[in-house]
Amino acid sequence: MGTFQIEGGHQLKGEIKPQGAKNETLQILCAVLLTPEKVVINNIPDIRDVNKLIEILGNLGVKIQKLGNGSYSFKSDELNLDYLESELFKEEGSSLRGSIMIVGPLLGRFGKGYIPRPGGDKIGRRRLDTHFEGFIKLGAKFRYNKEERFYGVEAPDGLQGTYMLLEEASVTGTANILMAAVLANGKTTIYNAACEPYLQQLCKMLVSMGAKIEGIGSNLLHIDGVDSLKGCEHTVLPDMVEIGSWIGLAAMTKSDITIKNVSWDNLGLIPATFKKLGITVERRNDDLYIPAHENGYEVASFIDGSIMNISDAPWPGFTPDLLSIILVVATQARGSVLIHQKMFESRLFFVDKLIDMGAKIILCDPHRATVIGHDFQSKLKATTMTSPDIRAGISLLIAALSAKGTSTIHNIEQIDRGYENIDERLKNIGAKITRVA
């Protein structure tokens, strides 16, 4: 189990470039299974979850070639579908939640797809029903081996387009159903579809491969199935969650930081939400600049004077992946804020570690926490912590970088799952952080 040692209390300064988007990359990598032709993907982040999925694709028989830093080619012309029912796949697939998205493309192209119950962050119950209900509506037969915790869908006669209203606007569920539907017979309509920028990117990639999709960017998608798809080249967006993480880091450490090439038009409510905490977020062409907040930052109130409430919601609402960052940043604000994590019931449980550092937080229930800011009058204290998941891990790292003294964070493999070479990148802007094997 790896460890970070962080000497906190230092101001940072400089430029940092966001990595490619983790959540988009996991979708895009699965889409290479839809065609036997070569697909080139650029701006792939070098992180644990992505590398694990690339390894799974290689074991499935995808021909993979690294073309340069972050650029790979994939060719899925000679796949070994027997691997899907092997013990090796049951072990590898269960360690990565993103592996669920190989089922849709395999079902659409080959009429069958299998997956062990996938892993991922322990942040609460994360249902797979949306995925499989969509496949069933397209005509697939579902089976589940309870003993081996193994899912399967089969459609030997092909899939048939249909209308479906999703029970939840699941991003991975929409992506999975979409990748199956592009090769189905006839027209498929998906209502209450997720419409995050990463899902829009997947749609645009599929269209460049020959898919027929209308309604991109909305929650109503129309897909006319085609017989086959061709190869393409695709570039992954910068990671909006990492961009939000660096905004929070700059505010908490009173640092002057420029985040380069952020793709402003795809950030949605992220800049506006940080502004609710009093943080200055300035657009400079396609860069995002945060000045040093020497005098701190003050939480806004609602028009009627009531306490600010920041919550997550499906796109175009505020992403749940950044609520942990917002919570940490609020610990040093002037004023109070209620954080409402609606989507996952275990994601706020890391606040006990912040309370140990001296933060004033009341955990109201599994979904809500009230934060009373210190206004930097009382610094957080260094401590020893263990990272429970990716987003809590980066939040604890930000807290440690702002705290007085030297903190230790164990289980940093969780952070490495979502943030590329984070210690070296932070050192480049002045952070005092050491990776201990």
C-alpha positions as CSV (number, residue, x, y, z in Angstrom):
1,M,0.0,0.0,0.0
2,G,1.6,3.3,-1.2
3,T,1.9,6.4,0.9
4,F,2.2,10.2,0.4
5,Q,3.9,12.4,2.9
6,I,2.8,16.0,2.5
7,E,4.4,19.0,4.1
8,G,1.5,21.5,4.1
9,G,1.1,25.2,4.5
10,H,3.0,26.2,1.3
11,Q,1.7,28.5,-1.4
12,L,1.9,27.1,-4.9
13,K,2.4,28.9,-8.2
14,G,2.5,28.1,-11.8
15,E,0.7,26.3,-14.6
16,I,-0.8,22.9,-14.6
17,K,-2.4,21.1,-17.6
18,P,-5.3,18.7,-16.9
19,Q,-5.1,15.1,-18.0
20,G,-7.5,13.5,-20.4
21,A,-10.9,12.8,-18.9
22,K,-11.0,9.4,-17.1
23,N,-14.8,9.0,-17.4
24,E,-14.8,9.7,-21.2
25,T,-11.8,7.5,-21.8
26,L,-13.4,4.4,-20.2
27,Q,-16.4,4.8,-22.6
28,I,-14.3,5.5,-25.7
29,L,-12.0,2.5,-25.1
30,C,-15.0,0.2,-25.0
31,A,-16.3,1.7,-28.2
32,V,-13.2,0.3,-30.1
33,L,-14.9,-3.1,-29.9
34,L,-17.6,-2.0,-32.3
35,T,-15.5,-2.2,-35.4
36,P,-12.8,-4.5,-36.9
37,E,-11.0,-1.4,-38.3
38,K,-8.3,0.6,-36.6
39,V,-9.3,3.3,-34.1
40,V,-6.8,5.9,-32.8
41,I,-7.4,7.6,-29.5
42,N,-5.4,10.7,-28.3
43,N,-5.1,12.3,-24.9
44,I,-5.5,9.0,-22.9
45,P,-4.6,9.6,-19.3
46,D,-1.9,7.3,-17.8
47,I,-3.9,6.2,-14.7
48,R,-4.6,2.9,-13.0
49,D,-8.3,2.4,-14.1
50,V,-7.6,3.3,-17.7
51,N,-4.5,1.1,-17.9
52,K,-6.5,-1.8,-16.4
53,L,-9.2,-1.5,-19.1
54,I,-6.5,-1.4,-21.8
55,E,-5.0,-4.6,-20.3
56,I,-8.5,-6.2,-20.4
57,L,-8.9,-5.2,-24.0
58,G,-5.5,-6.7,-24.9
59,N,-6.4,-10.0,-23.2
60,L,-9.7,-10.0,-25.2
61,G,-7.6,-10.0,-28.4
62,V,-7.6,-6.3,-29.3
63,K,-4.4,-5.3,-31.1
64,I,-3.0,-2.3,-29.2
65,Q,-0.1,-0.1,-30.3
66,K,1.2,2.9,-28.4
67,L,1.8,5.7,-30.8
68,G,3.1,8.3,-28.4
69,N,2.4,10.0,-25.1
70,G,-1.3,9.4,-24.5
71,S,-2.0,8.2,-28.1
72,Y,-2.8,4.6,-28.9
73,S,-4.3,2.6,-31.8
74,F,-6.7,-0.3,-31.3
75,K,-7.8,-2.9,-33.8
76,S,-10.6,-5.4,-32.8
77,D,-10.5,-7.7,-35.8
78,E,-9.6,-11.0,-34.1
79,L,-11.2,-11.1,-30.7
80,N,-11.1,-14.1,-28.3
81,L,-14.6,-14.1,-26.9
82,D,-13.8,-17.2,-24.8
83,Y,-11.8,-14.9,-22.6
84,L,-15.1,-13.4,-21.4
85,E,-16.0,-16.6,-19.6
86,S,-12.5,-17.3,-18.2
87,E,-11.4,-17.1,-14.6
88,L,-8.8,-14.5,-15.6
89,F,-11.5,-12.2,-16.9
90,K,-13.7,-12.8,-13.8
91,E,-10.7,-11.6,-11.7
92,E,-9.7,-8.6,-13.9
93,G,-13.2,-7.4,-14.8
94,S,-14.4,-7.4,-11.2
95,S,-11.7,-5.0,-10.1
96,L,-12.9,-2.2,-12.5
97,R,-16.4,-0.8,-12.7
98,G,-15.7,0.7,-16.1
99,S,-15.4,-2.9,-17.5
100,I,-19.2,-3.0,-17.5
101,M,-19.2,-0.9,-20.7
102,I,-17.6,-3.7,-22.8
103,V,-21.0,-5.5,-22.7
104,G,-22.9,-3.1,-25.0
105,P,-20.5,-3.1,-27.9
106,L,-19.9,-6.9,-27.7
107,L,-23.7,-7.5,-27.6
108,G,-24.3,-5.2,-30.5
109,R,-21.5,-6.7,-32.7
110,F,-21.4,-10.3,-31.7
111,G,-24.8,-11.0,-30.0
112,K,-23.4,-11.7,-26.6
113,G,-21.6,-10.0,-23.7
114,Y,-20.5,-11.1,-20.2
115,I,-19.2,-9.4,-17.2
116,P,-18.3,-10.2,-13.6
117,R,-19.9,-8.0,-11.0
118,P,-17.6,-5.0,-11.4
119,G,-15.7,-3.2,-8.6
120,G,-14.8,0.5,-8.3
121,D,-15.2,3.0,-5.5
122,K,-17.0,2.0,-2.3
123,I,-19.2,5.1,-2.2
124,G,-22.6,3.4,-1.9
125,R,-24.9,1.2,-3.9
126,R,-24.4,1.6,-7.7
127,R,-27.1,-0.3,-9.6
128,L,-26.5,-2.0,-12.9
129,D,-30.2,-2.5,-13.6
130,T,-30.4,0.4,-16.1
131,H,-27.8,-1.3,-18.3
132,F,-29.4,-4.7,-18.4
133,E,-33.0,-3.4,-18.6
134,G,-31.9,-1.5,-21.7
135,F,-30.3,-4.6,-23.3
136,I,-33.5,-6.6,-22.5
137,K,-35.7,-4.0,-24.2
138,L,-33.4,-4.3,-27.3
139,G,-34.2,-8.0,-27.3
140,A,-31.4,-9.6,-25.4
141,K,-31.9,-12.4,-22.9
142,F,-30.4,-11.9,-19.5
143,R,-28.8,-14.4,-17.1
144,Y,-27.1,-14.0,-13.8
145,N,-25.0,-16.6,-12.0
146,K,-25.5,-15.7,-8.4
147,E,-22.8,-18.0,-7.0
148,E,-20.1,-16.6,-9.4
149,R,-21.6,-13.1,-9.4
150,F,-21.5,-13.2,-13.2
151,Y,-23.8,-11.4,-15.6
152,G,-24.5,-12.3,-19.2
153,V,-26.7,-11.1,-22.1
154,E,-27.3,-12.9,-25.4
155,A,-29.1,-12.0,-28.6
156,P,-28.1,-14.6,-31.2
157,D,-30.6,-13.3,-33.7
158,G,-29.5,-9.7,-33.2
159,L,-31.0,-6.7,-31.4
160,Q,-34.1,-4.8,-32.4
161,G,-34.5,-1.1,-32.0
162,T,-37.2,0.1,-29.7
163,Y,-38.3,3.0,-27.5
164,M,-37.1,3.1,-23.9
165,L,-37.5,5.5,-21.0
166,L,-34.6,5.1,-18.6
167,E,-35.4,4.9,-14.9
168,E,-32.3,7.0,-14.2
169,A,-30.0,9.2,-16.3
170,S,-27.1,6.8,-15.8
171,V,-24.0,7.9,-17.7
172,T,-22.4,4.5,-18.1
173,G,-25.9,2.9,-18.6
174,T,-26.7,5.3,-21.4
175,A,-23.3,4.8,-23.0
176,N,-23.6,1.0,-22.8
177,I,-27.1,0.9,-24.3
178,L,-26.1,3.4,-27.0
179,M,-23.2,1.3,-28.1
180,A,-25.5,-1.7,-28.4
181,A,-28.2,0.2,-30.2
182,V,-26.0,1.7,-33.0
183,L,-25.7,-1.9,-34.5
184,A,-29.3,-2.9,-33.7
185,N,-32.0,-3.4,-36.4
186,G,-34.2,-0.4,-36.8
187,K,-34.6,2.7,-34.7
188,T,-34.0,3.1,-31.0
189,T,-35.1,6.0,-28.9
190,I,-33.6,6.6,-25.5
191,Y,-35.5,9.1,-23.3
192,N,-34.0,10.3,-20.0
193,A,-30.6,9.6,-21.5
194,A,-27.5,11.1,-19.8
195,C,-26.1,14.1,-21.7
196,E,-22.8,14.8,-20.0
197,P,-20.0,16.2,-22.3
198,Y,-18.3,12.7,-22.1
199,L,-21.4,11.1,-23.4
200,Q,-21.6,13.7,-26.1
201,Q,-18.0,12.9,-27.0
202,L,-18.9,9.2,-27.3
203,C,-21.9,10.1,-29.6
204,K,-19.6,12.2,-31.8
205,M,-17.0,9.4,-32.0
206,L,-19.7,6.9,-33.0
207,V,-21.1,9.3,-35.7
208,S,-17.6,9.6,-37.1
209,M,-17.5,5.8,-37.3
210,G,-20.7,5.8,-39.3
211,A,-23.4,5.6,-36.6
212,K,-26.7,7.6,-37.1
213,I,-27.5,9.4,-33.9
214,E,-29.7,12.5,-33.4
215,G,-30.3,14.6,-30.3
216,I,-26.7,14.7,-29.1
217,G,-26.4,16.9,-26.1
218,S,-30.0,16.3,-25.0
219,N,-31.7,13.7,-22.9
220,L,-33.6,12.3,-25.9
221,L,-31.5,10.3,-28.3
222,H,-32.6,8.7,-31.6
223,I,-30.4,6.0,-33.1
224,D,-30.9,4.4,-36.5
225,G,-29.0,1.1,-36.4
226,V,-26.4,0.5,-39.1
227,D,-24.9,-2.8,-40.3
228,S,-21.3,-2.0,-39.4
229,L,-19.0,0.8,-38.2
230,K,-15.6,1.9,-39.5
231,G,-12.4,3.1,-37.8
232,C,-11.8,6.7,-36.7
233,E,-9.5,9.0,-34.8
234,H,-10.7,10.6,-31.5
235,T,-9.3,13.0,-29.0
236,V,-10.4,12.9,-25.3
237,L,-11.5,16.1,-23.6
238,P,-9.6,17.4,-20.6
239,D,-10.8,16.0,-17.3
240,M,-13.4,18.4,-15.7
241,V,-13.1,16.8,-12.3
242,E,-9.4,17.3,-12.3
243,I,-9.9,20.9,-13.3
244,G,-12.3,21.4,-10.4
245,S,-9.7,19.7,-8.1
246,W,-7.1,22.3,-9.1
247,I,-9.5,25.1,-8.5
248,G,-10.1,23.8,-5.0
249,L,-6.3,23.3,-4.4
250,A,-5.5,26.9,-5.5
251,A,-8.2,28.4,-3.1
252,M,-7.2,26.2,-0.1
253,T,-3.5,27.0,-0.4
254,K,-4.0,30.7,-1.4
255,S,-2.1,29.9,-4.6
256,D,-1.8,31.7,-7.9
257,I,-2.5,28.9,-10.5
258,T,-3.3,28.8,-14.2
259,I,-5.0,25.7,-15.5
260,K,-4.2,25.3,-19.2
261,N,-6.6,24.4,-22.0
262,V,-9.6,23.5,-19.9
263,S,-12.3,23.3,-22.8
264,W,-14.4,26.0,-21.1
265,D,-17.5,25.2,-23.1
266,N,-17.6,21.8,-21.5
267,L,-17.2,22.9,-17.9
268,G,-20.9,23.6,-17.3
269,L,-21.7,24.8,-13.8
270,I,-18.2,24.1,-12.3
271,P,-16.8,27.7,-12.4
272,A,-20.1,29.1,-11.2
273,T,-20.3,26.7,-8.3
274,F,-16.9,27.5,-7.0
275,K,-17.8,31.2,-7.3
276,K,-20.6,30.5,-4.8
277,L,-17.9,29.9,-2.3
278,G,-16.3,33.3,-3.1
279,I,-13.5,31.9,-5.2
280,T,-12.4,34.0,-8.2
281,V,-12.4,32.0,-11.4
282,E,-11.2,33.9,-14.4
283,R,-11.3,32.9,-18.0
284,R,-8.3,33.7,-20.1
285,N,-8.9,32.4,-23.6
286,D,-9.3,28.6,-23.0
287,D,-7.3,28.8,-19.8
288,L,-8.7,29.1,-16.2
289,Y,-6.9,31.4,-13.8
290,I,-7.2,31.4,-10.0
291,P,-5.4,34.3,-8.2
292,A,-4.0,33.9,-4.7
293,H,-6.9,34.5,-2.3
294,E,-4.7,36.3,0.3
295,N,-7.8,37.7,2.0
296,G,-9.7,34.4,1.9
297,Y,-13.1,33.8,0.2
298,E,-16.7,34.2,1.4
299,V,-19.6,31.9,0.8
300,A,-22.5,33.6,-0.9
301,S,-26.1,33.3,0.5
302,F,-29.3,32.9,-1.4
303,I,-31.4,36.0,-2.3
304,D,-33.5,35.6,0.8
305,G,-30.4,35.4,3.0
306,S,-30.7,31.7,3.7
307,I,-27.7,29.4,4.0
308,M,-26.0,28.3,0.7
309,N,-26.9,24.8,-0.3
310,I,-24.7,23.1,-3.0
311,S,-25.9,19.7,-4.3
312,D,-25.2,17.4,-7.2
313,A,-27.5,16.6,-10.1
314,P,-27.3,14.9,-13.5
315,W,-25.8,17.1,-16.3
316,P,-26.2,20.0,-16.8
317,G,-26.3,20.0,-12.9
318,F,-23.2,20.0,-10.8
319,T,-21.2,16.8,-11.0
320,P,-21.2,14.6,-7.9
321,D,-17.5,13.9,-8.4
322,L,-16.6,17.4,-7.2
323,L,-18.8,17.7,-4.1
324,S,-16.0,16.2,-2.0
325,I,-13.7,19.0,-3.2
326,I,-16.4,21.7,-2.6
327,L,-16.7,20.4,1.0
328,V,-13.0,20.6,1.7
329,V,-12.7,24.1,0.2
330,A,-15.7,25.2,2.4
331,T,-13.8,24.3,5.6
332,Q,-11.7,27.5,5.2
333,A,-14.4,29.8,3.8
334,R,-16.0,32.7,5.6
335,G,-19.5,31.5,6.3
336,S,-21.4,28.2,6.2
337,V,-22.7,25.9,3.5
338,L,-24.8,22.8,3.4
339,I,-23.4,20.1,1.1
340,H,-26.1,17.7,-0.2
341,Q,-24.7,14.5,-1.9
342,K,-27.8,13.1,-3.4
343,M,-26.5,10.3,-5.6
344,F,-24.2,8.2,-3.3
345,E,-24.9,7.4,0.3
346,S,-21.4,6.7,1.5
347,R,-19.4,9.5,-0.2
348,L,-19.4,11.9,2.7
349,F,-18.1,9.4,5.3
350,F,-14.6,10.7,4.8
351,V,-15.5,13.9,6.7
352,D,-14.4,12.2,10.0
353,K,-10.8,12.6,8.8
354,L,-11.4,16.3,8.1
355,I,-12.9,16.7,11.6
356,D,-9.8,15.1,13.0
357,M,-7.8,17.8,11.2
358,G,-9.9,20.5,13.0
359,A,-12.6,21.2,10.4
360,K,-16.0,22.2,11.7
361,I,-18.4,19.8,9.9
362,I,-21.7,18.4,11.1
363,L,-22.6,15.2,9.2
364,C,-26.4,15.5,9.3
365,D,-27.0,12.1,7.6
366,P,-25.3,10.0,4.9
367,H,-26.2,12.5,2.3
368,R,-25.8,15.9,3.9
369,A,-23.1,17.8,5.8
370,T,-23.0,21.3,7.1
371,V,-19.6,23.0,7.0
372,I,-18.8,26.0,9.1
373,G,-15.8,27.7,7.6
374,H,-12.7,28.8,9.5
375,D,-11.8,31.8,7.3
376,F,-8.2,30.7,7.7
377,Q,-8.3,31.9,11.3
378,S,-7.6,28.3,12.3
379,K,-5.5,26.1,10.0
380,L,-6.2,22.5,9.6
381,K,-3.8,20.2,11.5
382,A,-1.6,17.6,9.9
383,T,-2.6,14.0,10.5
384,T,-2.4,10.4,9.2
385,M,-5.2,9.3,6.9
386,T,-6.2,6.5,4.5
387,S,-7.8,7.3,1.2
388,P,-11.1,5.5,0.8
389,D,-11.8,6.3,-2.8
390,I,-10.6,8.5,-5.7
391,R,-12.5,11.7,-4.9
392,A,-12.2,11.5,-1.2
393,G,-8.5,10.8,-1.7
394,I,-7.8,14.0,-3.7
395,S,-9.9,16.0,-1.2
396,L,-7.7,14.7,1.7
397,L,-4.6,15.5,-0.3
398,I,-5.8,19.1,-0.8
399,A,-6.6,19.4,2.9
400,A,-3.1,18.1,3.7
401,L,-1.4,20.6,1.4
402,S,-3.2,23.4,3.2
403,A,-2.7,22.1,6.7
404,K,0.0,23.0,9.2
405,G,2.7,20.3,9.5
406,T,3.4,17.0,7.8
407,S,0.5,14.7,6.9
408,T,0.6,11.1,5.8
409,I,-2.0,9.5,3.4
410,H,-2.0,5.8,2.9
411,N,-3.7,3.7,0.2
412,I,-2.8,6.3,-2.5
413,E,-3.4,3.7,-5.2
414,Q,-7.0,5.0,-4.9
415,I,-5.8,8.5,-6.0
416,D,-3.6,7.0,-8.7
417,R,-6.7,5.4,-10.2
418,G,-7.9,8.8,-11.3
419,Y,-5.0,11.3,-11.3
420,E,-2.0,10.9,-13.5
421,N,1.5,11.3,-11.9
422,I,-0.1,13.6,-9.4
423,D,2.9,14.0,-7.1
424,E,5.3,15.1,-9.8
425,R,2.8,17.4,-11.3
426,L,2.2,19.1,-8.0
427,K,5.9,19.3,-7.2
428,N,6.3,21.3,-10.4
429,I,4.1,24.1,-9.0
430,G,5.8,24.0,-5.5
431,A,4.1,21.3,-3.5
432,K,6.1,19.5,-0.9
433,I,5.0,15.9,-1.5
434,T,6.9,12.6,-1.3
435,R,5.7,9.2,-2.5
436,V,6.8,6.4,-0.2
437,A,6.7,2.9,-1.6
